[in-house]
């Protein structure tokens, strides 16, 4: 990884990669095949990176942060596998999704395998508070998935409900990553709380930008289809604001498109989202979360790891994929 915020933990990051590959070995050939495919797909791995940076910023000198980072990545990957089945997605990180290549049953079951592997590794670490935080996080994330599913093609989905979903679905795992890293490092209560909230605000900013890019990005850079949210009936903040700010005809057009699904009206909806300030508002909300994340780490002792955390926050806002 050449991005600046990886460099301070580059050796630890390589160890996490090695542990991930080793831990995904299985006596079942299909599990091994799909696991290898997932590892080769790469990705930013921001959540395990967050574990490494937060642990080291707290002065941690042990080795269990490597295992914790791998656990967080396994939980994240398991959720993606299940998400892609629910959403019927066929493209992720520029490649076919596992469900598109091997079918839904294989995708769900390998996701289950990754979940179980993660919990095995939690037991190996043996820190009860870490297990408690991660167990609660996976529960909250599952609730978020159900909440989102229950509101598919719901044009009356509110901004408040949307923020609840992205907290549960995305920010919760960022929060768990930074929080468990602080706990593992034995940080004092003030630092633990600050790093927990740092992950929360970083995760919210990340998802807000993700949802904005679904209307402002391009498929080649994103590594997934533009307009997936609209096609899947997901009502995200750019649409909510477009319906709020647009005139009656624009609001009705967007409502009907949400109810119908598909991407046939994507160009028209995208133009409305731009013209009504949907993208600007979403970016402003992301910038607010960015500022909150930065404030959370003011009290962290200066170090190259803290510098990387600040760079990570900036990247989250400035990224194009």
C-alpha positions as CSV (number, residue, x, y, z in Angstrom):
1,X,0.0,0.0,0.0
2,X,1.6,3.3,-1.1
3,X,-0.9,5.6,0.6
4,X,0.8,7.6,3.3
5,X,-1.4,6.4,6.2
6,X,-0.3,2.8,5.7
7,X,3.4,3.5,5.9
8,X,3.6,3.9,9.7
9,X,2.4,0.3,10.1
10,X,3.5,-1.2,6.8
11,X,5.2,-4.2,8.5
12,X,2.3,-5.0,10.8
13,X,-0.1,-4.6,7.8
14,X,2.0,-7.3,5.9
15,X,1.6,-9.6,8.9
16,X,-2.1,-9.1,8.9
17,X,-2.2,-10.1,5.2
18,X,-0.2,-13.2,6.0
19,X,-2.4,-14.1,8.9
20,X,-5.5,-13.6,6.8
21,X,-4.3,-16.0,4.2
22,X,-3.1,-18.6,6.7
23,X,-6.4,-18.4,8.7
24,X,-8.6,-18.9,5.6
25,X,-7.1,-22.3,4.8
26,X,-9.7,-25.1,4.9
27,X,-10.0,-28.8,4.2
28,X,-13.0,-28.0,2.0
29,X,-11.7,-27.0,-1.5
30,X,-14.6,-24.6,-2.3
31,X,-14.0,-22.7,0.9
32,X,-10.3,-22.4,0.0
33,X,-11.1,-21.4,-3.6
34,X,-13.5,-18.6,-2.6
35,X,-11.4,-17.4,0.2
36,X,-8.4,-17.1,-2.1
37,X,-10.6,-15.2,-4.6
38,X,-11.6,-12.7,-1.8
39,X,-8.0,-12.2,-0.6
40,X,-6.8,-11.5,-4.2
41,X,-9.6,-8.9,-4.6
42,X,-7.8,-6.8,-2.1
43,X,-9.6,-3.6,-1.1
44,X,-8.5,-0.8,1.2
45,X,-8.7,-2.7,4.4
46,X,-9.4,0.5,6.3
47,X,-11.0,-1.3,9.3
48,X,-8.0,-3.5,10.1
49,X,-5.7,-0.5,9.4
50,X,-7.7,1.4,12.1
51,X,-6.9,-1.4,14.6
52,X,-3.2,-1.2,13.9
53,X,-3.0,2.6,14.0
54,X,-5.1,3.0,17.2
55,X,-3.3,0.2,19.1
56,X,0.1,1.7,18.2
57,X,-1.0,5.2,18.9
58,X,-1.8,4.0,22.5
59,X,1.8,2.6,22.8
60,X,0.8,-1.1,22.4
61,X,3.8,-3.3,22.1
62,X,2.2,-6.8,22.0
63,X,1.3,-8.9,18.9
64,X,-2.4,-9.5,19.4
65,X,-3.3,-6.4,17.4
66,X,-2.3,-8.3,14.3
67,X,-4.9,-11.0,15.2
68,X,-7.5,-8.3,16.1
69,X,-7.0,-6.6,12.7
70,X,-7.6,-9.9,10.9
71,X,-10.7,-10.5,13.0
72,X,-12.2,-7.2,12.0
73,X,-11.4,-7.9,8.3
74,X,-13.1,-11.3,8.5
75,X,-16.2,-9.8,10.1
76,X,-16.3,-7.1,7.4
77,X,-15.8,-9.6,4.6
78,X,-18.5,-11.9,6.0
79,X,-21.0,-9.0,6.0
80,X,-20.1,-8.1,2.4
81,X,-20.7,-11.7,1.3
82,X,-24.2,-11.7,2.9
83,X,-24.9,-8.1,1.7
84,X,-24.2,-9.0,-1.9
85,X,-26.7,-11.9,-1.7
86,X,-29.4,-9.7,-0.2
87,X,-28.7,-6.9,-2.8
88,X,-28.2,-9.3,-5.7
89,X,-25.0,-7.4,-6.5
90,X,-22.8,-8.7,-9.3
91,X,-19.8,-6.4,-9.1
92,X,-17.5,-5.5,-6.2
93,X,-13.9,-4.0,-6.3
94,X,-14.1,-4.3,-10.1
95,X,-14.7,-8.1,-10.1
96,X,-17.6,-10.5,-10.0
97,X,-19.1,-10.9,-6.6
98,X,-18.9,-14.4,-5.0
99,X,-22.6,-14.8,-5.4
100,X,-22.4,-13.9,-9.1
101,X,-19.5,-16.4,-9.6
102,X,-20.5,-19.3,-7.4
103,X,-24.1,-18.7,-6.4
104,X,-25.9,-17.5,-3.3
105,X,-25.6,-20.6,-1.2
106,X,-21.8,-20.6,-1.5
107,X,-21.6,-16.9,-0.7
108,X,-23.8,-17.2,2.4
109,X,-22.0,-20.3,3.7
110,X,-18.4,-18.9,3.2
111,X,-19.6,-15.8,5.0
112,X,-20.6,-18.0,7.9
113,X,-17.2,-19.7,7.7
114,X,-15.5,-16.3,8.1
115,X,-17.7,-15.3,11.0
116,X,-16.9,-18.5,12.8
117,X,-13.2,-18.1,12.1
118,X,-13.3,-14.6,13.5
119,X,-14.9,-15.8,16.7
120,X,-12.3,-18.6,17.0
121,X,-9.6,-16.0,16.8
122,X,-11.3,-13.8,19.4
123,X,-11.2,-16.7,21.9
124,X,-7.4,-17.0,21.1
125,X,-6.9,-13.4,22.1
126,X,-8.8,-14.1,25.3
127,X,-9.8,-10.5,26.2
128,X,-13.3,-10.6,27.5
129,X,-14.0,-6.9,26.9
130,X,-12.8,-7.2,23.3
131,X,-15.2,-10.2,22.8
132,X,-18.0,-8.3,24.4
133,X,-17.5,-5.2,22.1
134,X,-17.3,-7.3,19.0
135,X,-20.3,-9.5,19.9
136,X,-22.4,-6.4,20.5
137,X,-21.2,-4.8,17.3
138,X,-22.1,-7.8,15.1
139,X,-25.6,-7.8,16.7
140,X,-26.0,-4.1,15.9
141,X,-24.8,-4.5,12.4
142,X,-27.3,-7.3,11.8
143,X,-30.1,-5.1,13.1
144,X,-28.9,-2.4,10.6
145,X,-29.1,-4.9,7.8
146,X,-32.7,-5.8,8.7
147,X,-33.7,-2.1,9.2
148,X,-32.3,-1.3,5.7
149,X,-34.1,-4.3,4.2
150,X,-37.4,-3.3,5.8
151,X,-37.1,0.1,4.1
152,X,-36.2,-1.0,0.6
153,X,-38.3,1.0,-1.9
154,X,-39.6,3.3,0.8
155,X,-39.6,6.9,-0.5
156,X,-40.7,8.1,2.9
157,X,-37.4,7.0,4.6
158,X,-36.3,9.9,6.7
159,X,-32.9,11.4,7.2
160,X,-32.9,10.4,10.9
161,X,-33.7,6.7,9.9
162,X,-31.0,6.8,7.2
163,X,-28.4,8.0,9.8
164,X,-29.5,5.2,12.1
165,X,-28.9,2.6,9.3
166,X,-25.4,3.9,8.4
167,X,-24.4,4.0,12.0
168,X,-25.5,0.4,12.5
169,X,-24.4,-1.0,9.1
170,X,-21.1,0.8,8.6
171,X,-19.9,3.1,11.4
172,X,-20.4,0.4,14.1
173,X,-17.6,-1.8,12.7
174,X,-15.3,1.2,12.4
175,X,-16.2,2.1,16.0
176,X,-15.6,-1.5,17.1
177,X,-12.2,-1.5,15.4
178,X,-10.9,1.6,17.1
179,X,-12.5,0.8,20.4
180,X,-11.2,-2.8,20.7
181,X,-7.7,-1.6,19.7
182,X,-7.7,0.9,22.6
183,X,-9.0,-1.8,25.0
184,X,-6.4,-4.2,23.9
185,X,-3.7,-1.6,24.4
186,X,-4.9,-0.9,27.9
187,X,-5.6,2.8,27.2
188,X,-7.0,5.0,30.0
189,X,-10.8,5.7,30.0
190,X,-10.5,9.1,28.3
191,X,-8.4,7.7,25.5
192,X,-10.6,4.7,25.1
193,X,-13.7,6.8,24.8
194,X,-12.0,9.2,22.4
195,X,-10.8,6.4,20.1
196,X,-14.2,4.7,20.2
197,X,-15.9,8.0,19.0
198,X,-13.1,8.5,16.5
199,X,-14.0,5.3,14.8
200,X,-17.7,6.2,14.9
201,X,-17.3,9.6,13.2
202,X,-14.8,8.2,10.7
203,X,-17.3,5.4,9.8
204,X,-20.2,7.8,9.3
205,X,-18.0,10.1,7.1
206,X,-16.9,7.0,5.1
207,X,-20.5,5.9,4.4
208,X,-21.8,9.4,3.6
209,X,-19.1,9.7,0.9
210,X,-19.9,6.2,-0.3
211,X,-23.5,7.2,-0.8
212,X,-22.6,10.4,-2.5
213,X,-20.3,8.6,-4.9
214,X,-23.1,6.4,-6.0
215,X,-24.5,9.5,-7.8
216,X,-21.2,11.3,-8.4
217,X,-18.6,8.7,-9.2
218,X,-17.9,6.4,-12.1
219,X,-18.0,2.6,-12.3
220,X,-14.3,2.2,-13.2
221,X,-13.1,4.2,-10.2
222,X,-15.7,2.8,-7.8
223,X,-15.1,-0.9,-8.8
224,X,-18.9,-1.4,-8.7
225,X,-21.9,-0.3,-10.7
226,X,-22.9,3.4,-10.4
227,X,-26.5,3.7,-9.4
228,X,-26.6,0.4,-7.4
229,X,-28.4,2.0,-4.5
230,X,-31.1,3.3,-6.7
231,X,-31.4,0.0,-8.6
232,X,-31.7,-1.9,-5.2
233,X,-34.3,0.5,-3.9
234,X,-32.0,1.9,-1.2
235,X,-33.0,5.4,-0.2
236,X,-29.8,7.3,0.8
237,X,-29.2,10.9,1.8
238,X,-28.7,12.4,-1.7
239,X,-32.2,11.1,-2.6
240,X,-33.7,12.2,0.6
241,X,-32.4,15.7,0.2
242,X,-33.4,15.8,-3.5
243,X,-37.0,15.0,-2.6
244,X,-37.0,17.5,0.3
245,X,-35.5,20.4,-1.8
246,X,-37.0,19.7,-5.2
247,X,-40.3,20.9,-6.5
248,X,-43.3,18.7,-6.5
249,X,-42.7,17.3,-10.0
250,X,-39.1,16.4,-9.1
251,X,-40.1,14.8,-5.7
252,X,-42.8,12.7,-7.4
253,X,-40.4,11.6,-10.2
254,X,-37.9,10.4,-7.6
255,X,-40.6,8.7,-5.5
256,X,-41.9,6.8,-8.5
257,X,-38.3,5.8,-9.5
258,X,-37.6,4.5,-6.0
259,X,-40.8,2.5,-6.1
260,X,-40.1,1.1,-9.6
261,X,-36.4,0.3,-9.0
262,X,-33.9,-0.2,-11.8
263,X,-31.5,2.3,-13.3
264,X,-33.4,3.4,-16.4
265,X,-34.0,6.8,-14.8
266,X,-30.6,7.1,-13.2
267,X,-29.3,10.0,-15.5
268,X,-32.5,12.1,-14.7
269,X,-32.4,11.3,-11.0
270,X,-28.6,12.1,-10.8
271,X,-29.2,15.5,-12.4
272,X,-32.0,16.2,-9.9
273,X,-29.8,15.1,-7.0
274,X,-27.1,17.6,-8.3
275,X,-29.5,20.5,-9.0
276,X,-31.3,20.2,-5.6
277,X,-28.2,20.2,-3.5
278,X,-28.3,16.5,-2.6
279,X,-24.6,16.0,-3.2
280,X,-23.6,19.2,-1.5
281,X,-25.6,18.5,1.6
282,X,-24.3,14.9,1.8
283,X,-20.7,16.2,1.5
284,X,-21.3,18.8,4.2
285,X,-22.6,16.1,6.6
286,X,-19.5,14.1,5.8
287,X,-17.3,17.1,6.5
288,X,-19.0,17.6,9.9
289,X,-18.2,14.0,10.8
290,X,-14.6,14.5,9.6
291,X,-14.3,17.5,12.0
292,X,-15.7,15.5,14.9
293,X,-13.2,12.6,14.1
294,X,-10.3,15.0,14.1
295,X,-11.4,16.5,17.5
296,X,-11.6,13.1,19.0
297,X,-7.8,12.5,18.6
298,X,-6.6,16.0,19.7
299,X,-5.7,14.4,23.1
300,X,-3.8,11.4,21.6
301,X,-0.1,11.7,22.1
302,X,1.7,13.0,18.9
303,X,3.3,10.2,16.9
304,X,3.6,8.9,13.4
305,X,0.6,6.8,14.1
306,X,-1.5,9.8,15.1
307,X,-0.4,11.5,11.9
308,X,-1.5,8.5,9.9
309,X,-4.9,8.6,11.6
310,X,-5.3,12.3,10.6
311,X,-4.3,11.4,7.0
312,X,-6.8,8.6,7.0
313,X,-9.6,11.0,8.0
314,X,-8.6,13.3,5.1
315,X,-8.6,10.5,2.7
316,X,-12.0,9.3,3.7
317,X,-13.5,12.7,2.6
318,X,-11.3,13.2,-0.5
319,X,-11.5,9.7,-2.0
320,X,-13.1,8.9,-5.3
321,X,-13.7,5.2,-4.7
